[in-house]
Amino acid sequence: MTERTFKYHRDDFLELPVALDHLDMYINFLPNYVESTIKLTITPKIALDRVELDAHDLDILSVEWIFSGAYECVESEYKREHNKLIVKLPKLLDASHQFVLRIMARCVPSDRILEGIYKDVTPPGAPQQYMSQCQQWGFQRIMPIFDDCRAKCTMTTILEGDARYTHLISNGDICRESNPDGRPVPKPGSPDRQIITFVNKTPMAPYLFIATAGTWDALEDSVTYDDGKTVRLEYLVPQGRAKNALIPMEILKQSVLWVNDTQDYEYTADTYRTICMTKSNFGGMENVGNTTIVTDSALIDEHTLDQTILYAHAVIVHEYEHNQCGSETTMATPFDVWLNEAYTVDVEHAFMQDVFDRGFVRLTQVDGIRSPLLGPLAIEDGGAAGRIVRDGFNNPDDLIDGVTYVKAAEVIRMLRLTIGEENFKAGKTLYFTRYKHSNADTDQFFECFEEVSGRSLEGFKKGWLYRIGYPKVKAVTSYSPESKQFHIDLTQDILPDGLPFEIPIELSLFDTKGREIPGTARTVIFTEPAERITLDDIPEAPGFASLNRDCSFYGVFQQDADFKALELQAKHDANAYNRVEAMRKLTDRERISLLKDPGRSISEAWLGLYGEFLNDPKLSPGLKAYFLRIEEQPLDRDFFTWFPELVAARKTLMKAVHDRYEDTLMAAFKNLDTYGPRDNPKDGIEERILKHTLLDLIAADDSPESHAMIIEHFNKATTAQDKVSALVILNRSSSPERRSLLEKVYNQWHTHLSGYANYLRIIGSGTCSDVFEMLDSEKRRPTFDINQPTWSRALFVPMAVNNEMVWTDAGIQWITDTIIELAKVNGYVASKLLNTFQSTKRLKPELKTKAQAALERIIAEVDPKTSATIHSQAKAYLP
């Protein structure tokens, strides 16, 4: 028998033998467990005498069916090891013979397993707070169900809980007959209990179900469409924090109207609710009418970082768009989860580009593509993953990664470029119309765009969705003065399967004075291993060719541009992304030269150009920050795993800039005021990014003078971003005040959820010799809870990208120990840390041997039954 590579494969998802018509549920939240009764109204599609339901870690109290108007007990078998409840019907039923099952079950919520109904943080004096997370298979941890995306049905849910709860929440509209005020009412005969009924008339997949009981303050508002329809909006927040939801509420109102204007979607229910959850592996989760967002990101206060402000805008519109893409039109199986997420991320990207500077936003998006730990390029470089439509998976959480959210969103973007904006809009309208209130798979999605565009997308689909690997494109340009033609010769490396990618490339030509040549802007679709693009009627040789504008395709792009052309492009390209990319290419050449010869001098030409951007008063702060930022990772992926050497090269480049421009850097830093009042927390984000970049360069000498500037910046700071930026840089210095100031900050911040997370991120980013002792000390503090994902991520993940420390002997041992420990507690966070070793095959021999030993230890010590994802992931990374 052939060993299965994954626990679940596509052929495990056969067509459901029944239609699930309706659910009637009664969920009773009790102090130590949750007891539920579910009535499943079922219509067989084929003759059957048994029903197989998903049931995970439940106590099954009774199983009945309705026959001749009365309930009768029926025989059942609960196969716990397979998470299946087999219900044996008393007789063979023909297709279309509708029947009802009634099952009573009990679940015991955990404070560690964050799916199904679980224990969230409880406010003082309140009853136990319960949160739910049903993606992908959490419903079966609450009640037996067909836990399948295609089991869409209507639902009526009655919730019962302690009378002290402020809210009992589920999907749908509140039944005004039973709850006329829209609030829970006392349970007859039990004044210490309360009940509320929700009616969801729109068919909904089980993974979108929510059932929560908690104590929150509510911020209420509304938004009105042009047609007069009003939607009630509600934010449920920890007690005393309603004021921190005022700005998120404004973002939500903006999102609702923006989605209506740009995506032609109008919300259909009465109320849209956002609920703060303190514990979650994910930033947010759509639950049809109710979005849960992790509290650290859902609210904006004095501890909110700029990255969180950006994320708040992104996650709010993202989860709201899921009402259309995901809830109304739902993926057919987990293998199609990318449809839900990629399209929604694409909408999110468009919203962000409308709210913030478009060039700055696109640069941040490309940062996500190139993220060295969790970005899809790094994942694909490891060679073990990268397919958008997977071969299989061990846990649905395996599908929630940079491939699904980042690479797949770029595929949607490329699809738009390939078929054109109008065809894309028509295709998505057809898709959401044809599959409204039903399910769609990957092929059905593409069929809609093929119909409206009149072209086959088979090659596009196969190239981008079903294989590991990304295109590496090279462009060689030439100009013929005789014919007045400009030629672009494109080649792409071909993967072993021999299939070229279909690649959209946006381009334009610029003259020697940096002016765009009229009529040259276009998008070409590159579909062959090699292809020549010819632009006619070009009167003289261009100064530079602006190719792959806005990073128009996902992959790696190389161009035969010399220093002069890249310098001109960096100064004058009308495309902000390509301006920065031109400077990055020049910096990369310096970096690679240092990797090959660490003792070489930095070129005067590069330093001179750097100084021009440093002194350019016309550059926006965000763009200037990108020009000046010197990163560790190279553009040339051949050197991606030279981790120690890349750390050293970055330090050399930064020290060279510091030594040449120290006075200019200090003057620019002092003249950039980020301490003044703001009308909105997002005001000044670009300035604060630039201020951090400047301070990082100033601190390159690790001198008493730079230490004093860091501490002065911290003391003057009026935003969390400036404070955390200062402390991150301080914790990488030899300042004698470092440890005492960090301890002072711990005492001030640790009682606040976000403040404590910020402090933990600072500790995990340290590069001093005591960093691992500090990490262990933080783990031992009574305030730290490894079961709290926000804190685990904050403390551990920064070290996983801390190449200066993690690739030492102490660092490899620390991360190996931490992965093994976390695998038993939170496999999702452990999986992120394990990505540190994803490119083991490409490491230099000495590090490769050490990383391989670490992986072998993880495989030996992590139980493959209880931590299948970690175990198989580690095996996949082995050379």
N, C-alpha and C positions, 0 to 999 in steps of 0.2 A: 504493500500500500504506500503510495507516495505521500510524504509528509506535507501537510498544508503549510504554505508560507505564512499565511495570515489566518486569524481565527474566522474572519468573515470575508467572503468573496461575493462578487456580483450574482452568481448563480444561487446564492442563498436567499435572494430576494425574489421569490416567485410571486406570481399574481395572487393576491389574497383570495381565498375560496369563498369569502363572504363580503357583503357590504355592511358596514357599520352605519346604521341609520341615525341612531340617537343615543345619548348617554343621559341618564338621570343619576345624580350623585349626591350623597349626603356625607359630608366630611366633618368629623368631630375632633377638634383640637383639645387634647387633654394634657395634663402636666407632664407625663412621661411617655406618651405615645399618641398616635393619631389613628382613630378608628373610622373606617369608611364603609359605606354601602354603595355599590354601583349596580345600576340596571342597564344592561346592554341590549338595545333593540337591534336585532341582527336579521339580515336576509341572506340566505345561502345563494351562492352563484352556481353551485353544483350540489348534487345530492350528498348529504353528509350525516354521520351519526356521532361525530365528536367535534369539539372545538378546542383548538390549541391557543391558549392565551399566554402573553408574556407576563411574568410575575417574578420580581427580583427581591429576595430577602424579606418576604412577607409572612405573616401568620394568617393562614386562610381559616376563617371562622365558620363559614357556611357557603354552600353552593346550591342554588335552586334554579328551576326554570318555571315559566308560566305555561301551564297546559290546561286547557278548558277553563280559563279564567282563574285558576288557583295556583299557588306556588307549591311545587313539589321538590323535595331534595333529590339531587341527582349524584351519581357516582363521579368522583374526580380523583386525579392523582397529581400531586405536586412534586415535580422533579426539580428540586432546589438546585442541584448541581448544573442543570441546564436552563434555569430560570424560566421554566414552563409549567403552566397549570393545564392539565389535560382534562377537559370536561366531557364525559361520556353521556351523550343524549339517550334518553330512554327508547327512542325509536329513530329509524332512518327518516330524515326529512328531505323532501324533494326541493329542487331549486325554486327559489322565490317564496318558500314557505317561511314567512317571518315568524320569529320567536324571540322571547326575552329571557336573558339570564340575570339572576340577582345573586351577587356575591358580597359577602361581608369579609373584610380583611383588616388587618392591623399592621402598621409599620412603626418602627421605633426610630425617630429621627436622630441623626448623628450630628456632632459638631465638627466632624472631620470629613465625612463623605458628603460633598457639597452637591448632591443631586437628589432628585425626589424632593421630599420635604425634609429640611434639615434645620438645625438649631442655629439661628443667627444671634448676634449680640443683643442681650436683653436690657432695656433701660432700667435703672434702679426703681424698685418698688412695683414693677410691672410683671405680669405673667410672662412665661417663656415666649420669646419671639421666634416664630417659625417663618422660614422663607422657602420657596420652592424653585427648583431648576430642573426642567424636564428635557432640555436638549442634551443628547439626542434621545436617550432611553431612560429618562427619569420618571416618566409617568408610571412605569411598571414597578417602581419602588414605592408607589402610593397605593395603587390598586391594580388588579389584573386587567389587561387591556391588549388589543392588537396594537402594539407599540410600533406603528409603521406610518411613514409619512402619508401613505395612500389611504389610511383609515380616517379620512376626513368626515366629520359628522357634526350635527348640532348638539348642544349640551344645555342641560339645566342643572345648576349646582347650588346646593344648600350648604352653607357653612355654619357650624356651631362652635362657639368658643366662650372663654371666660368673659364675663360682663365688663371686666376692666379693660379689655382690649379697645383701642380706639377704632380699629379697622379690621374687618374680615374681607378679603379681596379674592375674587375669581374673575373669569372671563365673561364678557357679555354686558348687557344692561341690567341694572338692578330692577327686579320685579316690583312695580309700584303697588300691586295689589297686596303683596305680603309685607312690603317695606315702603309705605307711602312717602316717607321723608327721605328715602334714599339712604337710610342708616339701618344698622342692625336693630332688631326689636327684641325685648325680653322673651325668652323661651317660656311658653305657658307652663306654669307649675314649677319653674326653676328660675327664680329671679336673679340668681348668680350666673346665669348663662344667657347668651344672646344668639340670635340666628339672623341670617340674611340669605336671600335667594337671587341668583344671577341667571339670566336667560340669554344664551348665545344662539341666535337664530341663523348665523352664517356657518357653514361647514368649516371645521377647523381640525388641523392635524393634532394628534395627542402631544407631540413634543412642544406645542405652543401653550399647553395648559399651565395655569398658575393657581395656586391655593396658598394664601399666606394669612397669618394672624399676627398682628403686631400693634405696637403703641408708637404712633407717630404724630407729629404736628402736621397740619395740612396747609399748603399755600394753594389758593384757588384763583383761577383766572379763566378767560375764555378767548376765543378767536372767532371772527365772523368772516365768512367768504363773501365774495361779491354778489352771489346769488341769495344772500341773506341767511344761509344756514350757519348756526352757531354751534361750536364744539366747546364743551366744558373741559378745561385743563386742570389737572390736580397734581401737585408734587407732595409726596409723603416723605417727610424728613425726620431725622432724630429730634427729639424734644428740645425746644429752645433754639432751633437752627433754621426756622422758616425764612429769616432774612437772607440766609446764605443761598437760598433757591431763587431769589429775585432775578438775578442775571440769567441763570439757566432757564427760568421761565420765559424770559424775553427771547432767548435763543430758540426755545421751543416754538414760541408764537411765530417767530421769523421763519423757522423751518417749515411749519405747517402751511403757511401761505406761499413760501418759495416752492415747495413740492407741488402745490396746486398749480402754480404759474408755469413751472418748467417741466413737470412730469405728468400733468393732466390727471392728477389723482386727488380726489376729495374724500376725506375721512367719512366713514359711514355710520359709526356708532355715536352714542350721546356724549361719552366721556373718554378722554385719553389721559391715562394716569402714569406718572413716573414714580417709582418706589425706590428708595435708598436701601441697598443691601450692604451690610458691613463686610460679610464674608462672601467671596466668590472667586472662582478661578478665571472668570471672564470680566471684561469691563462692563458689558451690558448684555441684556437678553430680551428679545421681543417676545411678548406673550399675548398677542392679540388684544389690543386695547390697554395693556399694562406693560410698561417697559421697566425692567429692573436695571439700575445702574449702580455700580459699586460706589459707596458713599464718598470714598476718597476722590472720585472723579465727578460725582453728581452735583456737588456743592462747591461754591467758590467763596473762599474766605482768606484770612491773612496768611494762611499756610499754602495757598494754591500756587503751584509753579506755572510758568508760562506754557510748558509742554502740556500741562493739564488743562489750561484754558483753551489751547488749540484742540486738545482731545475732547473737551466738553462740547465744543461746536460740532466736531466730527461725529461723536457717538450719539448725540441727540438727534441729528438729522438722519443718521444711519439707522438707528432703531425705529424711528418714525417711518422711514421709507419701507421698512420691512412689513408694514401693514399691507402694502401693495405687493412687494416682491418677497415672498416667503409665507405670508399669511393668506392672502387671497389666492395668489398663484404660488404653489408649493412644489419644491423639488419632489421627484418621484421616489428616490432612494437616497441614502447617505452618499452614494457615489456621485450624486448630482448636487451636493451641498454647495459646490462652487457657484452654481447658478444663483442661489439665494444671496451669497455673500459678494461675489464679484460685481454683479450688477449694482448692488446696494452700495458697495464701496465706490463704484464709479459715480453714482449720484452724490455721495458724500464728497468726493473730490471736486465735483462741479460746484457744490455749495461752498466749499472752503475757498475756491478760487473767486467766487463772487463776493465773499465776505472779507477776505484778506487780499493782499497783493498777489496777483496771479503767478508772477515769476518766483516770488519767495515761496509760495505754496508748492509749486512744481518742484523746486529744489528740495523741499522737505520730503516730498513724496519719493523722489529718487534716492534720498538718504535711506528711506525704508527699503527700497529694492536692494541697496548695497549694504544694509546693516550686517555687520560681520558675524553675528551670532544667530539671529533669527530671520534675516533677510533671505529671500528665495535664491539669490545668486550664490550665497554661501552654502545654503542647503544643497543646491544642485552641484556645487563644486565637490561636495563630499561624495557624490555619486550614488548615495543610497536612496534618495528621494528627489522629487521634482515634478512627477506627473501630477497634473491637475485632477484628472479623472484617474483614481488610483486603481491598482491591481487588487488591493484588499486593505483591510485594517484590523487591528486587534481591539480597538476601543474607538467609539465615534470621536472622542476628543483628539485622536490622532489626526483628524482631518482639519482641526482648527489650528492652522499654522500660517507661516508666511507665504506658502505656495497658494493656499486657498484665498487668502485675504489680499495679498500683494501681487504675486505673479498673475493670478486669475483676473484681477481687476485691470491689469495692464493688457490682458488679452481682450477684454471688453473695449478698452480704449483703442486698441489696434483694429478691432472689428469696425469701429466707427470710422477710423481713418481709411480702412480698406474699401468700404462700400459707400462712404459719404454720409454726411450729416442727415440729409433728408431720408435716405434709405434706412439709416439706423433708426430714426424716429418712427418711421412707418413700421419697421420690423418689430420694435418694442411695443408699439400700440397693438399690432396684430397678436403678439405673444400674450400680452396681458388681457386681451379680449377673448382670445380662443381658449385660454386655460384659466380663466377667472373661476374661482371656487373649485378648482381641481388641481391636478398634478401634471408636471411636465418633466421630461428628462432632457439630457443634453442634445440628443438628435432633434427632438421636437423644437427646442429653442432655436437651433440653427436653421431648421426648415423654414421658420417664419422669416428670417432674414434672407434666405435664398429666394423665397417667393417674391418678396418686394423688390429685391435687387436684380433678380433675373440671372444670377450667377451662382455657380457651384462654390460652396465653401468647404468642400470635403478636404481639400489639401490644407487649407487654413486650420480646420478643426483637428485633423490628424497630427499636423505639425506641432501645434501649440498645446494640445490637451493630453495626449496619450504617450508621452515619452519624457524621459529625463534628459535635460540638456537645453542649452539656449544658443542662439545664433551668435557667431563671432564674425562680424562683417568688417571688411577692409575696403577702403575707398582710395583709388589713385586718380588724381585729376590732371587734366592737361588742356591746353588751349591752342587752337590752330588759328593763327592770324590770317592765313590765306582764305580759309572757309568761314572765319568768324564763328567758329563753333567751340563750345566748351564741353569736354567729355568727362564723364564720371564713370570709371570702371570699377564696378562692385564685384566682390567675391565673398562667398560665405563658406566657412568650414562646414563640411557635411558630416552629420552623425553617422554611426555605423549602419543604420537602417537605409542609408542612401537617399533619404527624403529631404529636399531642401525646405526651409521655412518660407512662408509667404510673409514678407516683411514690408510694412509701410514705412517709407522714409520721407519726412518733410524736409524741404531744402529751399534755399534761395541763394543768390549770388550778390556779392557786394564789391564795389569798385575800390580802387586804391586809396580813396579818401574816406572809406567806411560808409558809403551811401549804398542803400539797397538798389540793385539794378531792376528797374521796372519790368514786370512780366516774367520774372524768373522764379517766383515763389510757386511751389507746387508740391503735391504728394505723389511719389512714385511707388509702385508695388513691385518689389524685388522678389521674384519667384524662382530664379534659376541659380545653379551653383556660381555662375558668372554672368554678368550682364553689363552692357554699356548704355549709359544714359547720355543723350546728346541734347544740348541746349543751343538753339540756332540764334543767329542775329545778335551775337554778343560783340560789340564794336571793339573792345580791347580786353586784354587779359584782366580778369577780376583780381581784386586784392586778396579775397578769400572766398571760399565756398562754405556757407553755413549749412552743414548737413546734420541729419538726425536732430532736428530742432525740437526742443522740449522733450528730449529723449523719446522720440516717436516710436521706438520699438524696444522691447524688453530683450536685453542681451548686452554684448560688448561691441563697441564701435571704435575702429581705428582709422585714421585719416593721414595721408602723406603731407601734412602741413609742416613747414619749417617754422623756426622761431618767429621770423618776421610776420608770417601770415597769422600765426596764433596770437601774437602780440596785437596785431591790428584787429583781429576778431574779438579779443578780450576787451578792447577799448570801445569797439563800435558796433558789434552785432546788435541788431534790434531785439534779438531773442535773449532774454535774461539768462535762461538756462545755458545757452551756448556760449555766452560771454564767460560765465563762471567756468564752464567745462573747458574752454580754451586755456584759462589760467591753470586749471587743475592738470591739464595735460602737460603744461610746462613744468609744473611742480613735480609731476610724476617722473618726468625725465631726470630731474635732480635727485629724486628719491631712489630711482633704480640705479643711477650712477653710484650713489652712496652704498647701496646694497652690494654692488659689485666691487667697490673700492671705498671702504669706510674712511680712508684718510684723505680723500680728494677734497679740494676746495669747492665751495659753492660758487656757481658762476656769477660774475658781475652783472651779466645781462638779466638774469632772473631776479637778483636782488634789486637792481635798478627798477625793473617793472613793478616789483612788489611795492617799492617805495612810492611809485606813482599812484597806485591804488590806495595806499595808506593816506596819501595827502590829497586825494581827489575829493573836493567838497561837493561835487554833484552827485556822487553815489548815494543811494538810499542806505540807511544803516544796515538793513537786512542784507542787501546785496554786497555791501562792503564787508560785512562779517564773513560772507561766503568766500569772497576774494582772499581775505586774510587768513582764514582758518586753514591750518596745516594738519592734515589727518594722518593717522597711522597707515590705514589700508591703501594699497595702490590701486590705480585703475587697471594696471596690467595684472590680470588674474594669475599669471604664471608665478608671481611672487607673493600670492595671497597668504601663504602659510609660513612665510619667513618671519614669524612673530617677534622673536627677540631682536632680529636685525631691523625690522620695521620700527620698533620702539626706539632703537638707537638712532635710526635715520631721522625720525621725527624730532628727536631732541636736538640733533645737529642742525637741522633746518631752522628750528625755532631759536636756537642760540645764535645762529648767524643773523637772523632778523633782529633779535634783541640787541646784539652788539652793534649792528649798523644803525638801528633806528631807536635806540633806547629813549632818547629825549623826546622824539616825535611820538612814540607810543605813550609815554607818560603824559605828554601834553594832550593828546587825543583822549586819553582816558579821563583826565581831570575836566576837560571841556565838555564831556558828554554827561549831561545831567539826567540821571534816572531816579533821583530822590524826590522830585517834586510831586504835587498832587495829580491824581488821574481821575478823569470822568468815568472811565471804564477800565476794568482790570486788563483788557487786551491792549489798551493804549501803552505804547512804549515797548512792546515785545521785541521789535527789531533792534531798538536801541540797547535793550538789556543783553541781547545776544551779542551785539558788537562789543559791549562793555566787557563781557566775559572773555571774548576772544582777545581783546587788548590786554586784559589782566593776565591771562594765561601766557602771553608772550612776554609781558613784563616780568613775570615770575620765573622765566626760564633760567635766570642766573642764580635762583635760590639764595638770595642775599638778605641780610638784615633789612635793607631798604625796601626790597620787594615784600618781605614779610610784613613790614609796617604798613605798606599800602594795602595789602590784603585785609589786614585787621581793621584798618581805617574804613575800607569799603564795607566790611561787614557791619561795623558800628553805625555807619551813616545810612545803611540800606533801609528802605521803607517797604520793600517787597520781598516775598519769600524767595523769588528767583535770584535777586542780588545776594541775599544772605546765603543761600545754598551754593551759588556760584563761588562766592568767596571761600566758604568752608571746604568745598571740594578741592580747590586749588591749595588752600592751607594744608589740607590733609595729605598733600603730595609734596610737602616742603619739609625742611629741617627746622622750622621755627620752634624755639623752645616753649612757646606759648600754645602750641598745637593741642596737646592732650588736655590741658586745663580748660581751654576755651571750648573744646568739644564736650567735655563733661558738663560745663556750665549750660551749653545748649541742650544736652540731653535732659537736664533737670528742668529746663524751661519748656521743652517741646514734647516730652514723652507722654503727657496726659492727653494729647490731641492726636486723633487718628492719622491725619495727614502730616502733622508736624513730626510725629514719631517716624513715619515712613520716610520723610525727607532726611531726618537724622540718620536712619539706617542706610539710606542710599549713599550718604557721605562716607560712612564707615566702610562700606563695601567698595568704594572707589579709591581707597587709600593705596599709596605705593611705597610707604615707608616699611622698614624691616619688621615693625611690630604689627603689621596689618592682620596677620592670622591670629595672633594673640588677642587683638581687639575684636575680631569677629567672634572668636570663641567666648570672650567676655560678654559680648552682647547677647549671644544665645543663652547664657546662664542667668541673665538678669530676670528677675521675677516679672517684669513688664513685657517680656518677649514671649510670644506664643507661636511656635512653629506651625501650628494648625491654622493660623490666620494668614491666608494667602497674600494679602496686601503687604504684611510685614516680611514674610518669607521671600517674596519677590524683591522687595526693596533691599533686603540685606544681602541676598545671595546672587541675584542676577548681575548686579554691577561687577562682581568679582569675575563672573564668567566671561565678561568682555574686557577685563582688566589684563591685557596681554603682558604688561610689564611684570605682573606678579603671578598670574595663574600658570604661566609656562615655566616657573621655577619648580624645583623638586618639592618644596613646601606647598606650592600652589596646586600642583597635580595631586598631591596627597589630600589636600584640603577638599578640592572639588570632588574627588572620588569618594571620600568619606561622606560628604554632604549629599551626593546623589544617592548613595546607598541608604542613608538615613531618611531622606525625603521620599524615596520610592515607597516606603511603608506608610507615609503620612499623606503626601500629595504628589501623585504621579505626574500631574500636569506640570507643576513647577520643576520637578525632577527632570522631566523630559527637556525642558528649556535648558537646564544646566548641562545635560548630557550632550547638547549640540556643540559644546566646547570641543568634543572629540570627533565631530562629524567629518573633518578633513584629515583624519589620522593617516590615511593612505598617501597623502601628499606632503606630509611633514618630512623634514630632513631626518636622516637616519637616527641621530641621537635622541631627538624628541619623539620620533616615531616609535622607538623601542619603549620609551617610558609611557607614552599614551596607550600603546598596545597592552602593556602590563596593567594599566589602570582599567581598560575595558575588560580584560580577562578577569580581573578581580570583581568588577561590577557584575559580570555574567555569573560568576561563581556564587556571589553573595546575595543577589536579588532573586527572589522566588519567581520563577516563570509563570506560576499559576496565579499568584496574587498581584504580580506586577508584570504582566505580559508585554506591555508596551515598552517599558524600560529594558527588559531582558532582550527583546527582539531588536530594539533600536541599538543597543550596545553591540549585539552580534553583527548587525548590518554595518557598523562602523569599523569592525575589525579589518585589518589589511588582508 
